[in-house]
Amino acid sequence: MPKLKTKRAAAKRFKKTGTGELKRNKAYKSHILTKKTTKRKRNLRKATMTDSTNSKVMKKILPYL
């Protein structure tokens, strides 16, 4: 069985927590920020966990993370 390659684009965007969950940053925080409220931008700063529907696929493309 050959070694699996990690998808580097995903590896740069996700970190694994101590419990094995995947942590990610939220989207929509890069541009067109003037129309977004301060509260919305503040909440976009916080990291969150990957949704359970995606986590099975994410663990497949990040085998060594």
trRosetta pair geometry for C-beta under 8 A, 3 or more apart (Angstrom, degrees):
i j d omega theta_ij theta_ji phi_ij phi_ji
4 63 4.4 67 86 9 138 160
4 64 7.7 173 77 -28 101 95
6 10 7.6 -130 172 67 81 100
6 11 5.2 53 152 -59 123 133
6 61 7.4 89 -155 156 52 60
6 62 5.9 43 -143 -129 96 52
6 63 6.3 -129 -85 36 78 79
6 64 5.8 -80 -66 36 123 100
6 65 6.9 116 -133 -41 129 94
7 10 4.4 50 93 17 108 112
7 11 6.6 168 87 -19 54 88
7 61 4.3 -11 7 173 127 110
7 62 6.9 -75 41 -67 87 66
8 11 5.3 -53 -141 35 37 116
8 12 6.5 38 160 -22 67 102
9 12 6.3 -57 -158 30 27 109
9 13 7.0 10 151 -8 60 115
10 13 5.8 -72 -152 43 36 106
10 14 5.9 -7 168 11 76 117
10 58 6.8 -174 -172 -144 135 81
10 61 5.4 74 33 116 163 121
10 62 5.7 -123 116 -61 122 105
11 14 6.9 -72 -127 50 23 86
11 62 6.1 148 -84 -118 75 103
11 65 6.2 -164 -121 -79 85 124
13 24 6.3 20 151 -133 90 94
13 25 7.3 -109 -162 28 78 92
14 22 4.8 -14 -166 -169 123 110
14 23 6.7 141 -159 66 64 50
14 24 5.5 -32 -102 -83 77 86
14 50 6.9 5 -125 -52 122 131
14 58 6.5 146 -95 -173 171 127
14 62 6.4 -89 76 -67 134 163
14 65 6.7 50 100 167 106 162
15 22 7.3 141 71 -157 35 60
15 23 4.8 -23 65 58 88 106
15 65 7.8 -147 -141 -179 30 117
16 20 6.4 -19 -170 -139 107 35
16 21 7.3 149 -155 76 61 34
16 22 6.1 -40 -99 -99 60 60
16 23 7.4 169 -103 10 9 87
16 65 5.3 152 -32 141 119 90
17 20 6.9 -44 70 27 76 18
17 21 4.7 0 35 58 120 84
17 22 7.5 -148 -1 -79 87 12
17 23 5.6 100 -51 -36 97 109
17 49 7.7 -43 -12 -107 139 99
21 49 5.1 -25 159 -141 132 117
21 50 7.0 -178 176 36 83 86
21 55 7.3 -59 -143 -124 67 138
22 49 6.8 109 74 -161 53 67
22 50 4.0 6 79 5 107 130
22 55 6.0 176 18 -123 115 89
22 58 5.4 -64 -13 123 169 147
22 59 7.6 -143 -43 -65 126 77
22 62 7.6 114 -106 53 131 153
22 65 7.9 48 -109 114 101 134
23 47 5.2 30 177 159 106 129
23 48 7.4 161 -152 87 67 23
23 49 6.2 -51 -101 -100 56 53
23 50 7.4 -117 -75 -20 11 83
24 47 6.6 164 83 -160 28 86
24 48 6.3 -30 66 69 77 70
24 49 7.4 79 20 -165 83 14
24 50 5.4 84 -10 -71 121 82
25 29 7.7 -89 156 33 110 138
25 47 5.6 -58 -91 -107 57 78
25 48 8.0 101 -133 23 17 74
26 29 6.4 88 93 -24 88 123
26 43 7.7 2 32 128 169 70
26 44 4.7 -131 89 -152 130 66
26 45 7.8 -17 38 9 115 10
26 46 7.1 41 -9 71 123 60
26 47 7.5 -165 -19 -118 79 32
26 48 6.2 60 -64 9 94 115
27 44 7.9 -83 77 -150 28 109
28 36 7.7 143 150 -92 105 148
28 44 6.2 -109 83 -126 87 140
29 33 7.6 42 -160 -96 48 109
29 41 6.8 117 -128 -143 90 73
29 44 4.3 169 -78 141 115 131
29 45 7.1 136 -134 -73 152 51
32 35 6.3 -21 166 28 88 106
32 36 7.4 97 121 -20 73 104
33 36 5.4 -62 -155 37 51 114
33 41 6.3 60 -157 -100 104 131
36 40 4.8 -117 -179 86 96 128
36 41 5.3 113 118 -56 120 93
36 44 8.0 -6 168 -9 150 143
37 40 4.5 96 57 5 83 103
37 41 7.0 -153 92 -3 44 86
38 41 5.8 -57 -147 40 31 109
38 42 6.1 35 154 -23 66 109
39 42 5.7 -55 -147 35 28 114
39 43 6.5 24 156 -15 63 107
40 43 5.9 -59 -150 38 30 108
40 44 6.5 32 151 -23 64 107
41 44 5.5 -53 -148 33 34 115
41 45 7.1 48 150 -33 61 94
42 45 5.9 -42 -164 12 35 117
43 46 6.2 -46 -164 20 44 112
50 54 5.3 -106 171 84 105 114
50 55 5.1 133 104 -82 115 83
50 58 5.8 -31 168 4 165 165
51 54 4.9 76 67 14 88 103
51 55 7.0 -146 93 -29 42 87
52 55 5.5 -40 -138 11 37 120
53 56 7.9 -58 179 17 27 100
54 57 5.7 -67 -165 46 55 108
54 58 5.6 52 144 -26 86 112
55 58 5.4 -56 -140 39 34 114
55 59 6.2 35 161 -22 68 104
56 59 6.2 -54 -150 33 26 108
56 60 6.9 28 149 -21 59 106
57 60 5.6 -57 -157 31 35 115
57 61 6.7 14 156 -4 69 106
58 61 6.3 -63 -147 45 33 97
58 62 5.9 -4 162 15 70 115
59 62 6.2 -70 -129 61 28 87
59 63 7.6 75 165 -96 59 43
60 63 7.2 1 -169 -71 28 81
62 65 3.9 -21 165 11 114 129
